[in-house]
C-alpha cells in the first residue's frame, strides 16, 4: 500500500517500523495501517507539524521540517516498534557509501569499535554482506584509528536498499509496539489514584483499545489527595494518545459508603461490595459510552479483595467482560512499568481509603454479598450515583 502527498526535497526523513501488523492478512493489515497513519497524523498535527507520508511495504516514511521532534512524537504512538531518522539517497552503492561516510564523520572518533548493518529489499546487485563490507571499508579508510567489531560495536550504522531508495541511519528510537490505538474498540477503565490502574490502562491502550476512564470518587471516605491524583493519572495517560481526547467520568460514590455505614453492613464484606458496586456502575456506563469491556488494575492475591474466590464473586456483578491486564504481575514489575510510562509518583500524598476494614474477607460468598446488596437497595444507590457524574477531558497532557 502506498500513500503519498508529495515527497519533500529534504533528504532527512523519519522511518517508522511496525511489528505484528505485518503478520495480519492483507485486508486486516491495510486496515490497521490506515488507523496507525491516522494516529500518527493526529499526533503530529496536534504538535503543529505539517508532514507528508509514504507507506511502502513494511515501513512508513514521514517527512517534515523538524525530524528530531517528529521522531520523538511518533515514538509514543502505539503500534510502532521503533523510529529512525534517516538520510534518504539513491539506492546505488556509491550514494549509500557517501552518505554513510558523511554520517560517520560527524559521529565517530577513534579509537572506536564500529559495525555496518546492511539490508537489501531487492535481490540484484551486491548482497547485504557485500554492501556492508563496501560501506564499512569506506568508513574505515576515511577515519583512521577505528576498528571493526560486528559482535559488540560501540557504534552501529545501518544502510538499507529499498524499492523507494536508499536509507542511512545510526539510531533506532524504541516505541511502545502493540497495536494501533482504537483498532480493538473501546473499553471503560476503572482509574484510581494508585499505581496499578494507570498501568493497566496503558497496557490496554498498547493492545489497541480506545480507553475511557471511570473514577469512583469516595468523597469524605477517601484521602484528601485521591481525586486530584486520579485526574493527574488521567492527564499523564493522555500523553500516550497524542492529538486525541481522553475522557474520564467521575462518579460521586459517597452515598454508597454512607449507606453501608448507616445499615451496619458487615465490615469484612465492604471491599468486595465496593468492587462489585464499581463494576455495576462501569457496566451500566458501558452502553452509554460505547464500551465493550471493563478494565481494572486488579492483580491476583495482592490484597484481600483480589483472591481468586473474591474475584469470582466480584466479576459476577456485571455481564460485561472484565479485562485485568495485571493479573499475573508482581508489584515490582508494575512499579517498573509505571516509572517507564510516567505515571509513578514518589510522594503520593493522602490516598487512604477510610472504608477499608481491619480484617476484610478473603473468600466472601455470593449469597452473603447479595443479601447485603438487597439490604443496601443497590439498584437505587446505583441510580443515585450515576445521576451525579461529571466529565473530565484530557488531551496531550493537559486537562481541558
N, C-alpha and C positions, 0 to 999 in steps of 0.2 A: 504494500500500500504506500502511496506517495502523496504527501500533502505539501504543497509549496506555495509561497506567497512572495516570490521574487527574491532570489539569492542576493545577499549583500556582498559588497566587494571586500569588506574586511575579512582577512583570512583566518582570524581567530574566532572560533565558534565553540559552542558548548555541546558536547556529545553526551547523550543520555542513554544509559543501558537499563533495560528492564529484564526481570528474571523469568519467573514461572509463566508469564503471559505467553512466552514462546512455545510452551508445551500445549497450549489450548488448540482446539480445532480452528481452522481459518476463520469461520464466521464469528466464533466467540472471541478469538484473538483480536480481530479487527474492531469488534465492538468495544473490548476493553481498552485497546489503544486509543480509540476515539474518546473514551472517558478520561484516560490519562492525559491526552492532549488538552482536553477541556480544563482539567485541573491545573495543568502547567500554565496555560494561557491566563486563567483566572488569577493564579498566584502572582504572575509577572505583571499583569495589568494593575493589580491592587498595589503593587510597589512602584507603579509609574513607568514600567519598561514596555517599549514598543518593539516587538520581535517578529522575526519570520521563522517558519518551521518547515522542516522536511522530515519525513519518516520512511526512509528506505528500510529494507529488510533488517530486522533485529536492532535498529537504532532509531533515535530521534535526534535531530540536529536543530539547535536553536541559535539564531544569530541576532545580536543586538549590540548596542554601543558599549555596554559595561559587562563583559563576560564574567568577571570575577563576582560581581553582585548577582548576576543571573544564575551562575552556578550555585552560589550559596542559597538562593531561594529555592531552586529546583531540588537541591539535596534534602529538603524537608517534605517532599511530596511522596506520598505513599504509592507503591507500585514500582518505584525506581530503585535499582540496586546500587548504582554509583554514577558519578558525573565526572567528566574530564573537560578541561579547557584545551582545545586542540588548535594547532596551526594547520590550515587546510591548503593543500598544494596539489599539483598534478600528480598522477599516480606513477610517474616514471621513477626508476631508482635514483636518478640524479637529483630530481626535485626533492624526494624524500631525504636523501643524503644531505643536501644543502640545508634544508630546514632543521634536520636533526643536529647537525654540527652547530648551527646558529643558536639553537636552544641550549645545547650542552655548553657552549662557550659562556653563556650567561649564568649558568648554574654550577658548573663543575670546576673544582680547583684541586690540583694534585697535592698530596697523594690521595687518591680516592679509588675505591673499587666500584666499577660500574658494569651494567649489563644492558643490552638492547634486546627487547622482545618484539618480534615481528609477526604479523598475521597477514594472510592474503585471502581475499574472498574469491578471486579468480584462480584458475589453475595454470595460466600461461605465464611465461617469463620465469624469473627467479622464484624458487620456492621460499618458504618462510625462513628456513635456516640460512640459505644463501643471502637473502635480503638482510637478515640480522647481522651476518658476518660483514657484509659490504658496508652497511651503515656504521657498525661498530669499529671497523678498521679506520674509517674516515675520522671518527671522533678520536680514536687513539692517536692517530697521526697529528691531528690538529691541536691536541692538548698533551704535551709531553709530561710524563710522570704518572699517568693513570695506569691502573691495572684492571684487567677484565676478570670478573668473578660472576659466573652465571648462577652459582648456588646461594651466595649470601652477599649480594651487592649492597653498597651504601646508597647507590643512585640507580634508578631504572628509567630507561627511556623507551617509549613504545612507538612503533610505526605500524600503520595499517594501510593496506591497499584494498579499497572497496570499489564497487561499481561507480560510486558517486565521486571518487577521487582519493587522494592520499591524505593521511592524517598523522600528525606527530604530536606527542604529548608526554608528560612525565609525572602525572599525578592522577590518582583516582580517588575522588572525594566520596566517602561512603554515604549512602542514603538508606532510608528505613526498609526498603524492599516491600514485600507483601503484595497486595492487590490495590488497584486504584480506589480511592475513597469514593464511596457511593455506588460501586459496582455490585454490591451484595445487598442493597436495600437498606432500610432504616431500622435502627434499634433505639430503645429508650434505656439509658443507663442511669442507675441509682448512683448519684455522686455525693460523697460526703466530704468532710474536712480531713479525712485520714489519708494514709499513704496508698492504700490498696486500690480504692475505686478509680482514681485517676489513671493508674497503670492499666487496670482492666479496660478502661475506656480507650486508652491509646492502643492497646493490643487489638481491640475490636476494630478500631479505625484502620489499623495496619492490614487487617484482613478484608478491607473493602467496605466496612459498614459505615453508613452515614449516621453518626451518633447525635442524639439529643439527650439532655440530662434532666433528671428529676432530683431535686434536693428536698428532703423531708425536714423542715425546719421545726425543731423541738421547742422553740421559744425559751421560756424560763427553765425548761428541763434540760437544756443544752448549755454548754460552756459559752462564755461571752464572745469567744472568737470563732465559733463554729460556722455561723452563716457566712461571714466575710471570707473565711478560709475556703469554704466550698466554692464561693464565687471566684476566688483567686485561682483555685484549681481549674475551674471552667475557663477562665481567661487564658491561663497558660496552655491549656489544651487547644485553644483556638489557633495557636501558632502553628499547629500541625495540619490545619486545613486552610492554608492561606487563601484569602480572597473570598471565602465562603462564610456565611453567618452560622454561628454555633448557638443553638437555642438551649435555654435552661428554664425549667419550670420550678418555682419554689412554692411548696405547699405548706401551709400552717398546720402542723400536727399537734400543737399544744392541747387542743381539746381531747385528743386520743389519750394522752398521758394523764390529763386531769381526770378523765372518766375512769381509768384504771385505778387511780388513787382513791377516788370517791367511792367506788364499788368494792374496794379492798380485794382486787384480783390477786391471787397468789403471786407473791413477788418472784418466785423461781421461774414462773412462766412468762414473765414480762418480755424477755429478749426474743423468744420465739413468737409471741404475739405481735411484737413490734415489727419483726421481719416479715411476718405474714401480712401485716397491715400495709407495709411498704409495697409488697408485691401486688396486693389487691389494688392499691392506688395506681401503681405503674401499669397494671393490666387494664384498668379502666381507661387510662390515658392513651394507651397504645392505639386504640381505634381512632381517637381524636387526632393523634399526631401522625398516623400512617405508619406506625412502627410494627414490625413483625415479630420482635422478640424483646425480652427484658434482659438487661446486662447488669451484673453485680460484681463487686470485688471480693466475693466470698472465697474462702480457702477451705481446705479440709483439715479439721482438728485444730485450727489456730485459736479459736475462742469457743466458749461453751455452745453458742448457737450454731456452730459450724461442724458439729459431729455429724456423722453420716445419718444417724437416726433423726436428728433435728432438721437437717437439710431436706430429708424426705417429707417431713411434716410441713416445713416452710414452703416447699415447692408446690404442695397441694393447694395452696391458697389461690392459684391462678391457672387457667388453662393455657395461658400464653407461654411459649418456650422461654426458659431461663438460661442464659449463657453465663458461664463462670470461667473466664479465661485463666484465672489464677488458681484454679482448684488444686494443682499439684505443686505450686511454687512454695518454697520456704521464704521466710521473711527477708533473709539476706538477699536472695535473688530479686525480690520485689523492690527492696530499697535500692539495690544497684541499678535496676531499670528506671526507677523513679528519678534517681540522680541524672541518669543519661538523658532522659527526655525533658528534664527541667521542672518536674513537679514536686521534688523533695525540698522541704524547708527545715533547716536545722532547729530553729527556735519556733515551736509550733503554737505557743500561747495556750489559752484555756480552751481545750477541746473536749472537756469532760462530758459524759452523759450522766445526768443526775437520776436517771431512772434505773440504772443497772443495779441489780440486787447483789448481795454478798455471795449467795450460792445459787447461781442460775441452773436450771435443769439442763442436763446433758442428753436426756432421752425422753423428751416430752411426748406424750401420747396424743394422737389425733383427736381422740374422744375428749380428753381433758381440755385441750386447746379450743375445740369447737364449742364446748359448753361455756367456756369463758367468753367467747365471741358472741354467743347468744345473749349472755348476761350484759355485755357491753352495748348491745344493739349496733353491731359492727357496720351494717349497711347504712344506717342513719349517720353514724360517725363518718363513714366514707363520703357520703354526700356532702356533709358539712365541710369536711376538709377540702374536697375538690371544688367547692364553690368559692374557696378563698385562696386562689393561686395567683401568682404573678409571674411574668416572663422577664428573663434577662438575656440579652443578646450580646455575644462577643464576636469580634472579628479582628483578625490579625493582631491578637494580643491586647485588644482594648475592649472595655465594656462600653457598649453604645448607649 
